[in-house]
Amino acid sequence: MKHRIIIFVLGMVLGLAFWFADFFKDPNIMGVCIGVGGFCKSDWLDGVWFPIYKSLPYLISSLALLIFFPYSFLKTWMKIMLPYAFLALLIVVMTSPLCSGMICFDRTLVASGLSKVFLILTILILISKSIYLFILSKKSKRI
């Protein structure tokens, strides 16, 4: 039951990010442009919130799937997906904000692709853990 509360809180945080997406798009509202040479002078975080906003449906769907499984599934999922989420966020931040060159990968496209992989990996983890526990239960019944 405890893990369902954790997943619900994470889903609510992501839902609030949906709700306040305009708040995150304007750095003047958040106060990061205050002073000379703030974040607004840097292109490093330029346009990061919109791609993350576009990938939220896949992230919320992943969390919604986890509600229906036991806590052991959540522990396995967190061991695999938290490092993946950190690396995916790092890749999105390091990708160029606009398309350039023959192969066009902008932040929105990269974030969308990585969030779809996030959902697919979640489904694969849940299926493989279910099969593993099913096989273990069959072996224990034979003995």
DSSP file (Angstrom, degrees, kcal/mol; ACC not computed):
  #  RESIDUE AA STRUCTURE BP1 BP2  ACC     N-H-->O    O-->H-N    N-H-->O    O-->H-N    TCO  KAPPA ALPHA  PHI   PSI    X-CA   Y-CA   Z-CA
    1    1 A M     >        0   0    0      0, 0.0     4,-1.2     0, 0.0     3,-0.3   0.000 360.0 360.0 360.0 -32.9    0.0    0.0    0.0
    2    2 A K  H  >  +     0   0    0      1,-0.2     4,-1.8     2,-0.2     3,-0.3   0.884 360.0  53.4 -62.4 -38.9    2.9    2.3    0.8
    3    3 A H  H  > S+     0   0    0      1,-0.2     4,-2.6     2,-0.2    -1,-0.2   0.823 101.9  58.7 -68.9 -28.9    4.2    2.2   -2.8
    4    4 A R  H  > S+     0   0    0     -3,-0.3     4,-2.2     2,-0.2    -1,-0.2   0.865 105.5  49.9 -67.0 -34.3    0.8    3.2   -4.2
    5    5 A I  H  X S+     0   0    0     -4,-1.2     4,-2.4    -3,-0.3    -2,-0.2   0.908 110.6  49.7 -68.3 -41.9    1.0    6.4   -2.1
    6    6 A I  H  X S+     0   0    0     -4,-1.8     4,-2.3     2,-0.2    -2,-0.2   0.929 113.0  46.4 -61.9 -45.6    4.5    7.1   -3.5
    7    7 A I  H  X S+     0   0    0     -4,-2.6     4,-2.5     1,-0.2    -1,-0.2   0.885 111.1  52.8 -65.0 -38.7    3.3    6.5   -7.0
    8    8 A F  H  X S+     0   0    0     -4,-2.2     4,-2.2     2,-0.2    -1,-0.2   0.912 109.5  48.4 -63.3 -42.1    0.3    8.7   -6.5
    9    9 A V  H  X S+     0   0    0     -4,-2.4     4,-2.2     2,-0.2    -2,-0.2   0.917 111.6  49.4 -65.3 -42.8    2.4   11.6   -5.2
   10   10 A L  H  X S+     0   0    0     -4,-2.3     4,-2.3     1,-0.2    -2,-0.2   0.905 111.1  50.3 -62.1 -40.5    4.8   11.3   -8.1
   11   11 A G  H  X S+     0   0    0     -4,-2.5     4,-2.4     1,-0.2    -1,-0.2   0.882 109.4  51.1 -63.3 -38.4    1.8   11.3  -10.5
   12   12 A M  H  X S+     0   0    0     -4,-2.2     4,-2.5     2,-0.2    -2,-0.2   0.892 108.7  51.4 -66.6 -38.9    0.4   14.4   -8.8
   13   13 A V  H  X S+     0   0    0     -4,-2.2     4,-1.8     2,-0.2    -2,-0.2   0.929 112.4  45.8 -63.4 -44.4    3.8   16.2   -9.2
   14   14 A L  H  X S+     0   0    0     -4,-2.3     4,-1.7     2,-0.2    -2,-0.2   0.884 111.7  52.6 -65.6 -37.4    3.8   15.4  -12.9
   15   15 A G  H  X S+     0   0    0     -4,-2.4     4,-2.2     1,-0.2    -2,-0.2   0.896 108.1  50.3 -64.0 -39.9    0.2   16.4  -13.2
   16   16 A L  H  X S+     0   0    0     -4,-2.5     4,-2.7     1,-0.2    -1,-0.2   0.851 105.3  57.0 -66.5 -33.2    1.0   19.8  -11.5
   17   17 A A  H  < S+     0   0    0     -4,-1.8    -1,-0.2     2,-0.2    -2,-0.2   0.887 107.4  49.4 -63.6 -37.3    3.9   20.2  -14.0
   18   18 A F  H >< S+     0   0    0     -4,-1.7     3,-1.3     1,-0.2    -2,-0.2   0.940 112.4  47.9 -59.8 -47.6    1.3   19.8  -16.7
   19   19 A W  H 3< S+     0   0    0     -4,-2.2     3,-0.4     1,-0.3    -2,-0.2   0.883 118.7  38.1 -64.7 -40.6   -0.9   22.4  -15.1
   20   20 A F  T 3X S+     0   0    0     -4,-2.7     4,-1.5     1,-0.2     3,-0.3  -0.025  76.2 122.9-102.2  30.4    1.9   24.9  -14.5
   21   21 A A  H <> S+     0   0    0     -3,-1.3     4,-1.4     1,-0.3    -1,-0.2   0.873  74.7  53.3 -61.6 -37.3    3.7   24.3  -17.8
   22   22 A D  H  > S+     0   0    0     -3,-0.4     4,-1.1     1,-0.2    -1,-0.3   0.853 104.1  57.7 -65.2 -32.6    3.3   28.0  -18.8
   23   23 A F  H  4 S+     0   0    0     -3,-0.3     3,-0.3     1,-0.2     7,-0.3   0.893 108.2  45.8 -62.3 -40.1    4.9   28.9  -15.5
   24   24 A F  H  < S+     0   0    0     -4,-1.5    -1,-0.2     1,-0.2    -2,-0.2   0.755 104.6  62.2 -76.4 -23.6    8.0   26.9  -16.3
   25   25 A K  H  < S+     0   0    0     -4,-1.4    -1,-0.2    -5,-0.2    -2,-0.2   0.810  95.4  64.3 -73.2 -28.2    8.3   28.3  -19.8
   26   26 A D    >X  -     0   0    0     -4,-1.1     4,-1.1    -3,-0.3     3,-0.9  -0.839  62.3-169.2-101.8 106.7    8.8   31.9  -18.7
   27   27 A P  H 3>>S+     0   0    0      0, 0.0     5,-1.6     0, 0.0     4,-1.0   0.741  84.4  66.1 -67.3 -21.0   12.1   32.3  -16.7
   28   28 A N  H 345S+     0   0    0      1,-0.2     3,-0.2     2,-0.2     5,-0.1   0.863  99.6  51.3 -67.0 -33.6   11.1   35.8  -15.6
   29   29 A I  H <45S+     0   0    0     -3,-0.9    -1,-0.2     1,-0.2    -5,-0.1   0.894 109.7  49.3 -68.6 -39.3    8.2   34.3  -13.6
   30   30 A M  H  <5S-     0   0    0     -4,-1.1    -1,-0.2    -7,-0.3    -2,-0.2   0.654 110.6-123.2 -76.6 -14.5   10.5   31.9  -11.8
   31   31 A G  T ><5S+     0   0    0     -4,-1.0     3,-0.6    -3,-0.2    -3,-0.2   0.686  73.7 125.6  84.3  18.5   13.0   34.6  -11.0
   32   32 A V  T 3 < +     0   0    0     -5,-1.6     7,-1.5     1,-0.2     8,-0.4   0.603  67.0  61.3 -85.1  -9.6   16.0   33.0  -12.6
   33   33 A C  T 3  S+     0   0    0     -6,-0.6     5,-0.3     5,-0.2    -1,-0.2   0.391  74.4 122.8 -94.3   3.5   16.7   36.2  -14.8
   34   34 A I    <   +     0   0    0     -3,-0.6     5,-0.1     3,-0.1     6,-0.1  -0.445  65.6  11.9 -69.3 134.5   17.3   38.4  -11.7
   35   35 A G  S >  S-     0   0    0     -2,-0.2     3,-0.8     3,-0.1     2,-0.4  -0.091 103.9 -52.2  89.1 169.8   20.7   40.1  -11.7
   36   36 A V  T 3  S+     0   0    0      1,-0.2    -2,-0.1    -2,-0.0    -3,-0.0  -0.680 121.4  12.8 -84.4 130.6   23.3   40.4  -14.4
   37   37 A G  T 3  S+     0   0    0     -2,-0.4    -1,-0.2    -4,-0.1    -3,-0.1   0.810  87.1 153.2  78.2  30.5   24.4   37.1  -16.0
   38   38 A G    X   -     0   0    0     -3,-0.8     3,-1.5    -5,-0.3     4,-0.3   0.089  67.8 -70.5 -73.6-164.5   21.6   34.9  -14.7
   39   39 A F  G >  S+     0   0    0     -7,-1.5     3,-1.6     1,-0.3     6,-0.3   0.762 126.9  71.3 -61.5 -24.9   20.3   31.8  -16.4
   40   40 A C  G 3  S+     0   0    0     -8,-0.4    -1,-0.3     1,-0.3    -7,-0.1   0.745  91.6  57.2 -68.5 -21.1   18.7   33.9  -19.2
   41   41 A K  G <  S+     0   0    0     -3,-1.5     2,-0.3     2,-0.0    -1,-0.3   0.597  98.9  76.6 -81.2 -10.0   22.2   34.8  -20.5
   42   42 A S    <   -     0   0    0     -3,-1.6     3,-0.2    -4,-0.3    -4,-0.0  -0.796  62.7-157.9-105.2 142.9   22.9   31.1  -21.0
   43   43 A D  S >  S+     0   0    0     -2,-0.3     3,-0.7     1,-0.2    -1,-0.1   0.402  74.3  95.8 -91.5   1.3   21.6   28.8  -23.7
   44   44 A W  T 3  S+     0   0    0      1,-0.3    -1,-0.2    -5,-0.1    -5,-0.0   0.899  96.9  25.2 -62.4 -44.6   22.2   25.7  -21.6
   45   45 A L  T >  S+     0   0    0     -6,-0.3     3,-1.4    -3,-0.2     2,-0.4   0.245  89.1 133.9-102.9  12.2   18.6   25.5  -20.2
   46   46 A D  T <  S-     0   0    0     -3,-0.7    -3,-0.1     1,-0.3    -6,-0.0  -0.479  81.3  -2.5 -67.5 119.4   17.0   27.3  -23.1
   47   47 A G  T 3  S+     0   0    0     -2,-0.4    -1,-0.3   -22,-0.2   -22,-0.1   0.792  91.9 123.3  75.0  29.6   13.9   25.4  -24.2
   48   48 A V    <>  +     0   0    0     -3,-1.4     4,-1.6     2,-0.1     5,-0.2   0.816  65.7  58.2 -89.0 -33.4   14.2   22.4  -21.8
   49   49 A W  H  > S+     0   0    0     -4,-0.4     4,-2.6     1,-0.2     5,-0.2   0.875  99.9  56.3 -68.7 -37.2   10.8   22.7  -20.1
   50   50 A F  H  > S+     0   0    0      2,-0.2     4,-2.2     1,-0.2    -1,-0.2   0.927 107.7  46.8 -64.8 -45.0    8.7   22.4  -23.3
   51   51 A P  H  > S+     0   0    0      0, 0.0     4,-1.1     0, 0.0    -1,-0.2   0.901 114.0  48.8 -61.9 -38.1   10.2   19.0  -24.4
   52   52 A I  H  X S+     0   0    0     -4,-1.6     4,-0.6     1,-0.2     3,-0.4   0.906 109.8  52.4 -66.1 -39.6    9.8   17.6  -20.8
   53   53 A Y  H >< S+     0   0    0     -4,-2.6     3,-0.9     1,-0.2    -1,-0.2   0.891 107.5  52.2 -60.3 -40.7    6.2   18.9  -20.8
   54   54 A K  H 3< S+     0   0    0     -4,-2.2    -1,-0.2     1,-0.2    -2,-0.2   0.742 109.2  50.2 -69.5 -22.8    5.6   17.1  -24.1
   55   55 A S  H >X S+     0   0    0     -4,-1.1     4,-1.4    -3,-0.4     3,-0.6   0.486  82.8  94.8 -94.1  -2.6    6.9   13.8  -22.7
   56   56 A L  H <X S+     0   0    0     -3,-0.9     4,-2.8    -4,-0.6     5,-0.3   0.827  74.1  62.4 -61.6 -35.0    4.8   13.9  -19.5
   57   57 A P  H 3> S+     0   0    0      0, 0.0     4,-1.9     0, 0.0    -1,-0.2   0.897 106.5  46.1 -58.7 -37.3    1.9   11.7  -20.8
   58   58 A Y  H <> S+     0   0    0     -3,-0.6     4,-1.8     2,-0.2    -2,-0.2   0.878 113.3  49.1 -71.1 -37.1    4.3    8.8  -21.3
   59   59 A L  H  X S+     0   0    0     -4,-1.4     4,-1.9     2,-0.2    -1,-0.2   0.901 112.2  47.5 -69.3 -40.5    5.8    9.3  -17.8
   60   60 A I  H  X S+     0   0    0     -4,-2.8     4,-2.3     1,-0.2    -2,-0.2   0.877 109.6  53.9 -67.7 -37.2    2.4    9.5  -16.2
   61   61 A S  H  X S+     0   0    0     -4,-1.9     4,-1.8    -5,-0.3    -1,-0.2   0.890 106.9  52.2 -62.9 -38.8    1.3    6.3  -18.0
   62   62 A S  H  X S+     0   0    0     -4,-1.8     4,-1.3     1,-0.2    -2,-0.2   0.925 111.4  45.8 -62.4 -44.6    4.3    4.5  -16.7
   63   63 A L  H  X S+     0   0    0     -4,-1.9     4,-0.8     1,-0.2    -2,-0.2   0.870 108.9  56.0 -66.8 -35.8    3.5    5.5  -13.1
   64   64 A A  H >< S+     0   0    0     -4,-2.3     3,-0.6     1,-0.2     4,-0.4   0.869 105.0  53.0 -65.3 -35.0   -0.2    4.6  -13.6
   65   65 A L  H >< S+     0   0    0     -4,-1.8     3,-1.1     1,-0.2    -1,-0.2   0.871 102.4  59.1 -65.4 -36.0    0.9    1.0  -14.7
   66   66 A L  H >< S+     0   0    0     -4,-1.3     3,-1.4     1,-0.2    -1,-0.2   0.711  89.0  72.5 -68.9 -19.8    2.9    0.6  -11.5
   67   67 A I  T << S+     0   0    0     -4,-0.8    -1,-0.2    -3,-0.6    -2,-0.2   0.814  93.8  55.0 -64.0 -29.3   -0.1    1.2   -9.3
   68   68 A F  T <  S+     0   0    0     -3,-1.1    -1,-0.3    -4,-0.4    -2,-0.2   0.389  99.7  72.7 -88.8   4.4   -1.5   -2.2  -10.2
   69   69 A F  S <  S-     0   0    0     -3,-1.4     5,-0.1     1,-0.1    57,-0.0  -0.822  86.2 -96.9-119.6 157.8    1.6   -4.2   -9.2
   70   70 A P    >>  -     0   0    0      0, 0.0     4,-1.1     0, 0.0     3,-0.8  -0.062  41.1 -98.2 -67.5 172.7    3.2   -5.1   -5.8
   71   71 A Y  H 3> S+     0   0    0      1,-0.2     4,-2.2     2,-0.2     5,-0.2   0.802 118.8  64.8 -64.0 -32.3    6.0   -3.2   -4.1
   72   72 A S  H 3> S+     0   0    0      1,-0.2     4,-1.9     2,-0.2    -1,-0.2   0.851 100.4  52.9 -62.2 -32.8    8.7   -5.7   -5.3
   73   73 A F  H <> S+     0   0    0     -3,-0.8     4,-2.6     2,-0.2    -1,-0.2   0.901 107.4  51.3 -66.4 -41.1    7.9   -4.6   -8.9
   74   74 A L  H  X S+     0   0    0     -4,-1.1     4,-2.7     2,-0.2    -2,-0.2   0.899 108.4  51.6 -64.1 -40.7    8.4   -0.9   -7.9
   75   75 A K  H  X S+     0   0    0     -4,-2.2     4,-1.8     2,-0.2    -1,-0.2   0.927 112.7  44.9 -63.0 -44.4   11.8   -1.7   -6.3
   76   76 A T  H  X S+     0   0    0     -4,-1.9     4,-1.2     1,-0.2    -2,-0.2   0.913 113.6  50.9 -64.1 -42.5   13.0   -3.5   -9.5
   77   77 A W  H  X S+     0   0    0     -4,-2.6     4,-3.4     1,-0.2     5,-0.3   0.908 109.1  50.5 -61.5 -43.4   11.6   -0.7  -11.7
   78   78 A M  H  X S+     0   0    0     -4,-2.7     4,-1.6     1,-0.2    -1,-0.2   0.864 104.7  57.5 -66.4 -35.4   13.3    2.0   -9.6
   79   79 A K  H  < S+     0   0    0     -4,-1.8    -1,-0.2    -5,-0.2    -2,-0.2   0.843 120.3  29.3 -62.6 -32.4   16.7    0.2   -9.8
   80   80 A I  H  X S+     0   0    0     -4,-1.2     4,-1.1    -3,-0.3    -2,-0.2   0.869 123.2  44.1 -94.1 -43.6   16.6    0.3  -13.6
   81   81 A M  H  X S+     0   0    0     -4,-3.4     4,-3.0    -5,-0.2     5,-0.2   0.762 100.5  63.7 -85.0 -25.8   14.5    3.4  -14.5
   82   82 A L  H  X S+     0   0    0     -4,-1.6     4,-2.1    -5,-0.3    -1,-0.2   0.944 107.8  43.1 -65.6 -45.3   16.0    6.0  -12.1
   83   83 A P  H  > S+     0   0    0      0, 0.0     4,-2.5     0, 0.0     5,-0.2   0.906 115.2  51.5 -62.9 -37.4   19.4    5.9  -13.7
   84   84 A Y  H  X S+     0   0    0     -4,-1.1     4,-2.8     1,-0.2    -2,-0.2   0.926 109.3  49.6 -62.9 -43.2   17.7    5.8  -17.1
   85   85 A A  H  X S+     0   0    0     -4,-3.0     4,-2.4     2,-0.2    -1,-0.2   0.897 111.0  49.6 -63.7 -40.0   15.6    8.9  -16.2
   86   86 A F  H  X S+     0   0    0     -4,-2.1     4,-2.1     2,-0.2    -1,-0.2   0.937 113.9  44.9 -63.8 -46.0   18.7   10.8  -15.1
   87   87 A L  H  X S+     0   0    0     -4,-2.5     4,-2.4     2,-0.2    -2,-0.2   0.888 112.4  52.1 -65.4 -38.6   20.6    9.9  -18.3
   88   88 A A  H  X S+     0   0    0     -4,-2.8     4,-2.4     2,-0.2    -1,-0.2   0.915 110.1  48.4 -64.3 -42.4   17.6   10.8  -20.4
   89   89 A L  H  X S+     0   0    0     -4,-2.4     4,-2.3     1,-0.2    -1,-0.2   0.900 111.5  50.5 -63.9 -39.9   17.3   14.2  -18.8
   90   90 A L  H  X S+     0   0    0     -4,-2.1     4,-1.9     2,-0.2    -2,-0.2   0.896 110.3  49.5 -64.0 -40.7   21.0   14.8  -19.2
   91   91 A I  H  X S+     0   0    0     -4,-2.4     4,-1.2     2,-0.2    -2,-0.2   0.902 110.4  50.7 -65.1 -40.9   20.7   13.9  -22.9
   92   92 A V  H  < S+     0   0    0     -4,-2.4     3,-0.4     1,-0.2    -2,-0.2   0.916 111.4  47.7 -63.7 -42.6   17.7   16.2  -23.4
   93   93 A V  H  < S+     0   0    0     -4,-2.3    -1,-0.2     1,-0.2    -2,-0.2   0.870 113.6  47.6 -66.3 -35.9   19.6   19.1  -21.8
   94   94 A M  H  < S+     0   0    0     -4,-1.9    -1,-0.2    -5,-0.2    -2,-0.2   0.630  91.6  97.5 -83.5 -13.1   22.7   18.5  -23.9
   95   95 A T  S  < S-     0   0    0     -4,-1.2    12,-0.1    -3,-0.4    11,-0.1  -0.456  87.8 -99.2 -74.7 148.5   20.8   18.2  -27.2
   96   96 A S        -     0   0    0      9,-0.3    11,-0.7     1,-0.1    -1,-0.1  -0.400  24.1-130.6 -69.1 144.2   20.7   21.4  -29.3
   97   97 A P  S    S+     0   0    0      0, 0.0     2,-0.3     0, 0.0    11,-0.3   0.785  87.9  39.7 -66.5 -27.4   17.5   23.4  -29.0
   98   98 A L  S    S-     0   0    0      8,-0.1     7,-0.2     7,-0.1     2,-0.1  -0.845  93.8 -94.7-123.8 158.3   17.0   23.6  -32.8
   99   99 A C        +     0   0    0     -2,-0.3     2,-0.3     5,-0.1     5,-0.1  -0.432  46.8 170.4 -68.0 141.1   17.5   21.3  -35.8
  100  100 A S        +     0   0    0      3,-0.4     5,-0.3    -2,-0.1     3,-0.2  -0.981  38.5   8.9-152.3 144.2   20.8   21.5  -37.5
  101  101 A G  S    S-     0   0    0     -2,-0.3    -2,-0.0     1,-0.2     3,-0.0  -0.273 101.4 -53.2  85.2-172.5   22.5   19.5  -40.2
  102  102 A M  S    S+     0   0    0      1,-0.1     2,-0.7    -2,-0.1    -1,-0.2   0.893 126.8  56.6 -72.2 -41.1   21.2   16.6  -42.3
  103  103 A I  S    S-     0   0    0     -3,-0.2     2,-0.8     2,-0.1    -3,-0.4  -0.845  82.8-150.6 -95.9 118.8   20.0   14.6  -39.4
  104  104 A C        +     0   0    0     -2,-0.7     2,-0.5    -5,-0.1    -5,-0.1  -0.796  28.6 157.6-101.1 107.8   17.6   16.7  -37.4
  105  105 A F        +     0   0    0     -2,-0.8    -9,-0.3    -5,-0.3     2,-0.2  -0.926  11.9 173.3-126.1 105.4   17.3   16.0  -33.6
  106  106 A D     >  -     0   0    0     -2,-0.5     4,-2.3   -11,-0.1     5,-0.2  -0.549  47.7 -96.3-101.4 176.6   16.0   18.8  -31.6
  107  107 A R  H  > S+     0   0    0    -11,-0.7     4,-2.8   -10,-0.2     5,-0.2   0.873 121.1  52.5 -62.5 -39.3   15.2   18.7  -27.8
  108  108 A T  H  > S+     0   0    0    -11,-0.3     4,-2.3     1,-0.2    -1,-0.2   0.919 111.5  46.0 -65.2 -42.6   11.5   18.0  -28.3
  109  109 A L  H  > S+     0   0    0      2,-0.2     4,-2.3     1,-0.2    -1,-0.2   0.905 114.9  47.1 -66.1 -42.2   12.1   15.1  -30.6
  110  110 A V  H  X S+     0   0    0     -4,-2.3     4,-2.7     2,-0.2     5,-0.2   0.923 113.3  48.0 -66.5 -44.4   14.8   13.6  -28.4
  111  111 A A  H  X S+     0   0    0     -4,-2.8     4,-2.1    -5,-0.2    -2,-0.2   0.897 112.0  50.4 -63.9 -40.2   12.6   14.0  -25.2
  112  112 A S  H  X S+     0   0    0     -4,-2.3     4,-1.7    -5,-0.2    -1,-0.2   0.926 112.9  45.8 -63.5 -44.9    9.6   12.4  -27.0
  113  113 A G  H  X S+     0   0    0     -4,-2.3     4,-2.0     1,-0.2    -2,-0.2   0.914 113.3  48.5 -65.1 -43.5   11.6    9.5  -28.1
  114  114 A L  H  X S+     0   0    0     -4,-2.7     4,-1.8     1,-0.2    -1,-0.2   0.840 110.3  51.7 -68.0 -32.6   13.3    8.9  -24.7
  115  115 A S  H  X S+     0   0    0     -4,-2.1     4,-1.9    -5,-0.2    -1,-0.2   0.849 108.5  51.3 -72.8 -32.3    9.9    9.1  -22.9
  116  116 A K  H  X S+     0   0    0     -4,-1.7     4,-2.4     2,-0.2    -2,-0.2   0.902 110.0  49.2 -67.1 -40.0    8.5    6.5  -25.3
  117  117 A V  H  X S+     0   0    0     -4,-2.0     4,-2.9     2,-0.2     5,-0.2   0.874 107.4  56.9 -63.5 -36.8   11.4    4.2  -24.6
  118  118 A F  H  X S+     0   0    0     -4,-1.8     4,-2.0     2,-0.2    -2,-0.2   0.922 109.3  44.5 -58.7 -46.2   10.8    4.9  -20.8
  119  119 A L  H  X S+     0   0    0     -4,-1.9     4,-2.2     2,-0.2    -2,-0.2   0.905 113.8  49.4 -66.6 -42.1    7.2    3.6  -21.2
  120  120 A I  H  X S+     0   0    0     -4,-2.4     4,-2.5     1,-0.2    -2,-0.2   0.913 111.2  49.4 -64.3 -42.7    8.3    0.6  -23.3
  121  121 A L  H  X S+     0   0    0     -4,-2.9     4,-2.6     2,-0.2    -1,-0.2   0.878 108.9  53.7 -63.8 -37.6   11.0   -0.3  -20.7
  122  122 A T  H  X S+     0   0    0     -4,-2.0     4,-2.3    -5,-0.2    -2,-0.2   0.936 110.4  46.3 -60.7 -46.3    8.4    0.0  -17.9
  123  123 A I  H  X S+     0   0    0     -4,-2.2     4,-2.5     1,-0.2    -2,-0.2   0.916 113.0  49.6 -63.5 -43.1    6.1   -2.4  -19.7
  124  124 A L  H  X S+     0   0    0     -4,-2.5     4,-2.7     2,-0.2     5,-0.2   0.885 110.6  50.2 -64.4 -38.8    9.0   -4.8  -20.4
  125  125 A I  H  X S+     0   0    0     -4,-2.6     4,-2.5     2,-0.2     5,-0.2   0.927 112.0  47.6 -64.0 -44.6   10.2   -4.7  -16.7
  126  126 A L  H  X S+     0   0    0     -4,-2.3     4,-1.9     2,-0.2    -2,-0.2   0.905 114.8  45.8 -64.6 -41.7    6.7   -5.4  -15.5
  127  127 A I  H  X S+     0   0    0     -4,-2.5     4,-2.5     2,-0.2     5,-0.2   0.934 114.6  46.8 -67.0 -45.9    6.2   -8.3  -18.0
  128  128 A S  H  X S+     0   0    0     -4,-2.7     4,-2.4     1,-0.2    -2,-0.2   0.893 112.9  48.8 -66.9 -38.2    9.6   -9.9  -17.3
  129  129 A K  H  X S+     0   0    0     -4,-2.5     4,-2.4    -5,-0.2    -1,-0.2   0.885 111.6  50.8 -67.3 -37.4    9.2   -9.6  -13.5
  130  130 A S  H  X S+     0   0    0     -4,-1.9     4,-2.1    -5,-0.2    -2,-0.2   0.922 111.8  46.4 -64.2 -44.2    5.7  -11.2  -13.8
  131  131 A I  H  X S+     0   0    0     -4,-2.5     4,-2.5     2,-0.2     5,-0.2   0.912 111.8  52.2 -64.4 -42.1    7.1  -14.1  -15.8
  132  132 A Y  H  X S+     0   0    0     -4,-2.4     4,-2.2     1,-0.2    -2,-0.2   0.922 111.9  44.8 -60.5 -45.8   10.0  -14.5  -13.4
  133  133 A L  H  X S+     0   0    0     -4,-2.4     4,-2.1     2,-0.2    -1,-0.2   0.852 111.7  53.7 -68.8 -33.4    7.6  -14.7  -10.4
  134  134 A F  H  X S+     0   0    0     -4,-2.1     4,-1.9     2,-0.2    -2,-0.2   0.922 109.9  47.0 -64.5 -44.6    5.3  -17.1  -12.2
  135  135 A I  H  X S+     0   0    0     -4,-2.5     4,-2.1     1,-0.2    -2,-0.2   0.901 111.6  51.3 -64.9 -40.8    8.1  -19.4  -13.0
  136  136 A L  H  X S+     0   0    0     -4,-2.2     4,-2.1     1,-0.2    -1,-0.2   0.896 109.2  50.3 -62.8 -39.5    9.3  -19.3   -9.4
  137  137 A S  H  X S+     0   0    0     -4,-2.1     4,-1.3     1,-0.2    -1,-0.2   0.874 110.0  50.4 -67.6 -35.8    5.9  -20.1   -8.1
  138  138 A K  H  X S+     0   0    0     -4,-1.9     4,-1.2     2,-0.2    -1,-0.2   0.890 111.1  49.0 -68.0 -39.0    5.6  -23.1  -10.5
  139  139 A K  H  X S+     0   0    0     -4,-2.1     4,-1.2     1,-0.2    -2,-0.2   0.885 109.3  51.7 -67.8 -38.6    9.0  -24.5   -9.4
  140  140 A S  H  < S+     0   0    0     -4,-2.1    -1,-0.2     1,-0.2    -2,-0.2   0.802 106.9  54.2 -70.1 -27.0    8.1  -24.1   -5.7
  141  141 A K  H  < S+     0   0    0     -4,-1.3    -1,-0.2     1,-0.2    -2,-0.2   0.801 104.5  55.2 -75.1 -28.7    4.8  -26.0   -6.2
  142  142 A R  H  <        0   0    0     -4,-1.2    -2,-0.2     1,-0.2    -1,-0.2   0.822 360.0 360.0 -70.8 -32.0    6.7  -29.0   -7.8
  143  143 A I     <        0   0    0     -4,-1.2    -1,-0.2     0, 0.0    -2,-0.2   0.484 360.0 360.0 -79.2 360.0    9.0  -29.4   -4.8
